[in-house]
Amino acid sequence: MTSSATGYLRPALLVTGALGVLGAIVGLVVHGAPGLLGFLAGTALVILSYLISTGVVAWVDKVKRSMLLVAALGTYAIKFTLLFAFVGWVASRDWSGTLWLAAGVLVAVLAWTGTQIWWTSRAKFTLEV
């Protein structure tokens, strides 16, 4: 992975992880163990899926750059299909932490994406074609 293409990972992990821990504490206080576990699971799902897709895109960029768009869109489609399937499966169970899982996913997606946008807006890139 090139540092310029993945430089946002550290701040994204820090912000998303911190908000995940904070949300899990709120979940614990408000709803007990299901709130804690749900929020942590939602946050972990997002972090894991974003790390995997970043790794795939960075690898394809090094190996066969002409396939980058296909790899990025394919990874995106697969990860969100699996994420929605998993959340749907959890929702079909009668687990009281489902709402907290969804909240964790939402907060983590917003935190990660917001941090990546912030980092990208301040990064200095050179165009390599």
Accessible surface in RSA format (square Angstrom, percent):
REM  Atomic radii and reference values for relative SASA: ProtOr
REM  Chains: A
REM  Algorithm: Lee & Richards
REM  Probe-radius: 1.40
REM  Slices: 20
REM RES _ NUM      All-atoms   Total-Side   Main-Chain    Non-polar    All polar
REM                ABS   REL    ABS   REL    ABS   REL    ABS   REL    ABS   REL
RES MET A   1   121.31  62.8  73.70  48.8  47.61 113.3  70.92  60.3  50.39  66.8
RES THR A   2    58.28  41.5  52.35  53.1   5.93  14.1  53.42  71.7   4.87   7.4
RES SER A   3    96.88  81.9  81.78 109.1  15.11  34.8  54.49 116.0  42.40  59.4
RES SER A   4    64.17  54.2  54.94  73.3   9.23  21.3  40.21  85.6  23.96  33.6
RES ALA A   5    50.30  46.2  32.35  49.9  17.95  40.8  37.82  53.3  12.48  33.1
RES THR A   6    16.15  11.5  11.18  11.3   4.97  11.8   1.73   2.3  14.42  21.8
RES GLY A   7    27.34  33.7   0.00   N/A  27.34  33.7  18.76  51.5   8.59  19.2
RES TYR A   8    17.35   8.1  17.35   9.9   0.00   0.0   7.90   5.9   9.45  11.7
RES LEU A   9    28.14  15.7  28.14  20.1   0.00   0.0  28.14  19.8   0.00   0.0
RES ARG A  10   181.28  76.1 175.74  89.6   5.54  13.2  57.83  79.0 123.46  74.8
RES PRO A  11    30.04  21.9  27.67  25.2   2.37   8.6  30.04  24.8   0.00   0.0
RES ALA A  12     0.00   0.0   0.00   0.0   0.00   0.0   0.00   0.0   0.00   0.0
RES LEU A  13    65.01  36.2  59.45  42.5   5.56  14.0  59.69  41.9   5.32  14.3
RES LEU A  14   121.46  67.6 114.42  81.9   7.04  17.7 117.55  82.6   3.92  10.5
RES VAL A  15    60.96  40.1  57.57  52.1   3.40   8.2  60.93  52.9   0.03   0.1
RES THR A  16     0.67   0.5   0.00   0.0   0.66   1.6   0.05   0.1   0.62   0.9
RES GLY A  17    23.80  29.4   0.00   N/A  23.80  29.4  23.00  63.1   0.80   1.8
RES ALA A  18    63.39  58.3  48.27  74.5  15.12  34.4  56.54  79.6   6.84  18.1
RES LEU A  19    67.57  37.6  65.83  47.1   1.74   4.4  65.83  46.2   1.74   4.7
RES GLY A  20     1.45   1.8   0.00   N/A   1.45   1.8   1.32   3.6   0.12   0.3
RES VAL A  21    86.40  56.9  85.85  77.7   0.55   1.3  86.21  74.9   0.19   0.5
RES LEU A  22   103.58  57.7 102.34  73.2   1.24   3.1 103.36  72.6   0.22   0.6
RES GLY A  23    10.33  12.7   0.00   N/A  10.33  12.7   9.92  27.2   0.42   0.9
RES ALA A  24     2.34   2.2   2.34   3.6   0.00   0.0   2.34   3.3   0.00   0.0
RES ILE A  25    89.29  50.8  89.29  66.5   0.00   0.0  89.29  64.3   0.00   0.0
RES VAL A  26    69.95  46.0  68.12  61.7   1.83   4.4  69.95  60.8   0.00   0.0
RES GLY A  27     0.00   0.0   0.00   N/A   0.00   0.0   0.00   0.0   0.00   0.0
RES LEU A  28    83.41  46.5  77.40  55.4   6.02  15.1  77.40  54.4   6.02  16.2
RES VAL A  29   120.31  79.2  89.10  80.7  31.21  75.2  95.77  83.2  24.54  66.6
RES VAL A  30   101.06  66.5  70.08  63.4  30.97  74.6  75.34  65.5  25.72  69.8
RES HIS A  31    73.48  40.2  60.18  41.8  13.30  34.0  40.81  42.1  32.66  38.0
RES GLY A  32    26.90  33.2   0.00   N/A  26.90  33.2  24.49  67.2   2.42   5.4
RES ALA A  33    56.14  51.6  50.82  78.4   5.32  12.1  50.84  71.6   5.30  14.0
RES PRO A  34    36.67  26.7  36.06  32.9   0.60   2.2  36.64  30.3   0.02   0.1
RES GLY A  35     0.00   0.0   0.00   N/A   0.00   0.0   0.00   0.0   0.00   0.0
RES LEU A  36    49.00  27.3  49.00  35.1   0.00   0.0  49.00  34.4   0.00   0.0
RES LEU A  37    99.48  55.4  97.35  69.6   2.13   5.4  97.43  68.4   2.06   5.5
RES GLY A  38     0.00   0.0   0.00   N/A   0.00   0.0   0.00   0.0   0.00   0.0
RES PHE A  39     9.29   4.6   9.29   5.8   0.00   0.0   9.29   5.6   0.00   0.0
RES LEU A  40    72.24  40.2  69.45  49.7   2.79   7.0  69.78  49.0   2.46   6.6
RES ALA A  41    37.67  34.6  29.21  45.1   8.46  19.2  36.77  51.8   0.90   2.4
RES GLY A  42     0.00   0.0   0.00   N/A   0.00   0.0   0.00   0.0   0.00   0.0
RES THR A  43     7.59   5.4   7.59   7.7   0.00   0.0   7.12   9.6   0.47   0.7
RES ALA A  44    56.98  52.4  49.83  76.9   7.15  16.3  54.59  76.9   2.39   6.3
RES LEU A  45    44.72  24.9  41.73  29.9   2.99   7.5  42.70  30.0   2.02   5.4
RES VAL A  46     0.21   0.1   0.21   0.2   0.00   0.0   0.21   0.2   0.00   0.0
RES ILE A  47    32.29  18.4  32.29  24.1   0.00   0.0  32.29  23.3   0.00   0.0
RES LEU A  48   104.14  58.0 103.10  73.8   1.04   2.6 104.02  73.1   0.12   0.3
RES SER A  49    18.15  15.3  14.01  18.7   4.14   9.5  15.82  33.7   2.34   3.3
RES TYR A  50    23.92  11.2  23.87  13.6   0.06   0.2  15.06  11.3   8.86  10.9
RES LEU A  51    62.30  34.7  55.48  39.7   6.81  17.1  55.81  39.2   6.49  17.5
RES ILE A  52    97.09  55.3  89.78  66.9   7.31  17.6  96.18  69.3   0.92   2.5
RES SER A  53    15.10  12.8  14.84  19.8   0.27   0.6   8.51  18.1   6.60   9.2
RES THR A  54    16.98  12.1  10.89  11.0   6.09  14.5  11.12  14.9   5.86   8.9
RES GLY A  55    19.04  23.5   0.00   N/A  19.04  23.5  15.25  41.8   3.80   8.5
RES VAL A  56    53.27  35.1  50.03  45.3   3.24   7.8  52.44  45.6   0.83   2.3
RES VAL A  57    46.13  30.4  46.13  41.8   0.00   0.0  46.13  40.1   0.00   0.0
RES ALA A  58     9.59   8.8   3.20   4.9   6.38  14.5   8.25  11.6   1.33   3.5
RES TRP A  59   157.24  63.1 152.84  74.0   4.40  10.3 135.55  72.3  21.69  35.2
RES VAL A  60    14.56   9.6  14.22  12.9   0.34   0.8  14.56  12.7   0.00   0.0
RES ASP A  61    34.09  23.9  24.09  24.0  10.00  23.6   3.62   8.5  30.47  30.4
RES LYS A  62   128.71  62.8  92.04  56.5  36.66  87.3  59.01  53.1  69.70  74.2
RES VAL A  63    91.68  60.3  59.57  53.9  32.11  77.4  65.11  56.6  26.56  72.0
RES LYS A  64   118.19  57.7 113.18  69.4   5.01  11.9  64.76  58.3  53.43  56.9
RES ARG A  65   119.85  50.3 108.47  55.3  11.38  27.1  57.21  78.2  62.65  38.0
RES SER A  66    96.00  81.1  55.48  74.0  40.52  93.3  59.31 126.3  36.68  51.4
RES MET A  67    79.39  41.1  79.39  52.5   0.00   0.0  55.42  47.1  23.97  31.8
RES LEU A  68    49.28  27.4  49.11  35.1   0.17   0.4  49.11  34.5   0.17   0.5
RES LEU A  69   125.46  69.9 119.88  85.8   5.58  14.0 122.89  86.3   2.57   6.9
RES VAL A  70    92.70  61.0  87.24  79.0   5.46  13.2  90.68  78.8   2.02   5.5
RES ALA A  71    18.84  17.3   8.40  13.0  10.43  23.7  18.38  25.9   0.46   1.2
RES ALA A  72    33.87  31.1  28.68  44.3   5.19  11.8  29.25  41.2   4.62  12.2
RES LEU A  73   106.93  59.6 103.66  74.2   3.27   8.2 103.90  73.0   3.03   8.2
RES GLY A  74    30.05  37.1   0.00   N/A  30.05  37.1  29.03  79.7   1.03   2.3
RES THR A  75    19.89  14.1  15.40  15.6   4.49  10.7  11.28  15.1   8.61  13.0
RES TYR A  76   130.08  60.7 129.17  73.5   0.91   2.4  86.79  65.2  43.29  53.4
RES ALA A  77    55.36  50.9  47.95  74.0   7.41  16.8  54.80  77.2   0.56   1.5
RES ILE A  78   112.06  63.8 108.99  81.2   3.07   7.4 112.03  80.7   0.04   0.1
RES LYS A  79    31.23  15.2  26.06  16.0   5.17  12.3  17.74  16.0  13.49  14.4
RES PHE A  80    39.23  19.6  39.21  24.3   0.03   0.1  39.23  23.8   0.00   0.0
RES THR A  81    88.94  63.3  81.89  83.0   7.05  16.8  63.03  84.7  25.91  39.2
RES LEU A  82   116.32  64.8 112.85  80.7   3.46   8.7 113.14  79.5   3.18   8.6
RES LEU A  83    15.21   8.5  10.84   7.8   4.37  11.0  14.67  10.3   0.54   1.4
RES PHE A  84   140.65  70.4 132.88  82.3   7.77  20.2 133.38  80.9   7.27  20.8
RES ALA A  85    61.08  56.2  43.32  66.9  17.75  40.4  55.64  78.4   5.44  14.4
RES PHE A  86    78.42  39.2  73.49  45.5   4.93  12.8  77.98  47.3   0.44   1.3
RES VAL A  87    33.10  21.8  33.10  30.0   0.00   0.0  33.10  28.8   0.00   0.0
RES GLY A  88    38.59  47.6   0.00   N/A  38.59  47.6  31.80  87.3   6.79  15.2
RES TRP A  89   130.77  52.5 123.35  59.7   7.41  17.4 118.98  63.4  11.79  19.1
RES VAL A  90    10.81   7.1  10.68   9.7   0.13   0.3  10.81   9.4   0.00   0.0
RES ALA A  91    59.17  54.4  36.43  56.2  22.73  51.7  36.88  51.9  22.29  59.0
RES SER A  92    83.99  71.0  43.50  58.1  40.50  93.3  50.01 106.5  33.98  47.6
RES ARG A  93   125.05  52.5 113.56  57.9  11.49  27.4  43.19  59.0  81.86  49.6
RES ASP A  94   157.49 110.3 121.70 121.1  35.79  84.6  42.69 100.5 114.80 114.5
RES TRP A  95    90.69  36.4  77.61  37.6  13.08  30.7  65.86  35.1  24.82  40.3
RES SER A  96    65.29  55.2  43.48  58.0  21.82  50.3  44.27  94.3  21.03  29.5
RES GLY A  97     0.00   0.0   0.00   N/A   0.00   0.0   0.00   0.0   0.00   0.0
RES THR A  98    28.71  20.4  28.50  28.9   0.21   0.5  27.66  37.2   1.04   1.6
RES LEU A  99   139.28  77.6 134.77  96.4   4.50  11.3 137.02  96.2   2.26   6.1
RES TRP A 100    43.00  17.3  42.79  20.7   0.21   0.5  35.76  19.1   7.24  11.7
RES LEU A 101     2.14   1.2   2.14   1.5   0.00   0.0   2.14   1.5   0.00   0.0
RES ALA A 102    41.46  38.1  35.96  55.5   5.50  12.5  37.78  53.2   3.67   9.7
RES ALA A 103    32.48  29.9  26.79  41.3   5.69  13.0  31.91  44.9   0.58   1.5
RES GLY A 104     0.00   0.0   0.00   N/A   0.00   0.0   0.00   0.0   0.00   0.0
RES VAL A 105    22.20  14.6  22.20  20.1   0.00   0.0  22.20  19.3   0.00   0.0
RES LEU A 106   106.89  59.5 104.48  74.7   2.40   6.0 106.84  75.0   0.04   0.1
RES VAL A 107    49.60  32.6  47.75  43.2   1.85   4.5  48.98  42.6   0.63   1.7
RES ALA A 108     1.06   1.0   0.00   0.0   1.06   2.4   1.06   1.5   0.00   0.0
RES VAL A 109    36.10  23.8  36.10  32.7   0.00   0.0  36.10  31.4   0.00   0.0
RES LEU A 110   113.57  63.3 105.39  75.4   8.18  20.6 106.03  74.5   7.55  20.3
RES ALA A 111    10.61   9.8   0.16   0.2  10.45  23.8   9.55  13.4   1.06   2.8
RES TRP A 112     2.51   1.0   2.51   1.2   0.00   0.0   0.15   0.1   2.36   3.8
RES THR A 113    54.96  39.1  54.38  55.1   0.59   1.4  48.02  64.5   6.94  10.5
RES GLY A 114    34.79  42.9   0.00   N/A  34.79  42.9  29.31  80.4   5.48  12.3
RES THR A 115    11.91   8.5   6.74   6.8   5.17  12.3   6.14   8.3   5.76   8.7
RES GLN A 116    61.88  34.6  61.88  45.2   0.00   0.0   8.49  18.1  53.38  40.5
RES ILE A 117   113.30  64.5 109.92  81.9   3.37   8.1 112.09  80.7   1.20   3.3
RES TRP A 118   124.99  50.2 120.66  58.4   4.33  10.2 112.48  60.0  12.50  20.3
RES TRP A 119    49.68  19.9  48.96  23.7   0.73   1.7  28.93  15.4  20.75  33.7
RES THR A 120    66.30  47.2  59.68  60.5   6.62  15.8  51.51  69.2  14.78  22.3
RES SER A 121    78.88  66.7  37.91  50.6  40.97  94.4  46.94  99.9  31.95  44.8
RES ARG A 122   152.82  64.2 127.26  64.9  25.56  60.9  52.97  72.4  99.86  60.5
RES ALA A 123    29.99  27.6   4.66   7.2  25.33  57.6  14.11  19.9  15.88  42.1
RES LYS A 124   196.94  96.1 162.98 100.0  33.96  80.8 114.68 103.2  82.26  87.6
RES PHE A 125   108.44  54.3  74.27  46.0  34.17  88.9  76.25  46.2  32.19  92.1
RES THR A 126   113.84  81.0  92.37  93.6  21.47  51.2  80.62 108.3  33.22  50.2
RES LEU A 127   162.89  90.7 126.66  90.6  36.22  91.1 130.19  91.4  32.70  88.0
RES GLU A 128   122.97  70.6 107.34  81.2  15.63  37.2  39.17  75.8  83.80  68.4
RES VAL A 129   168.76 111.0 101.08  91.5  67.67 163.1 122.43 106.4  46.32 125.6
END  Absolute sums over single chains surface
CHAIN  1 A     8093.8       6837.6       1256.2       6268.9       1824.9
END  Absolute sums over all chains
TOTAL          8093.8       6837.6       1256.2       6268.9       1824.9
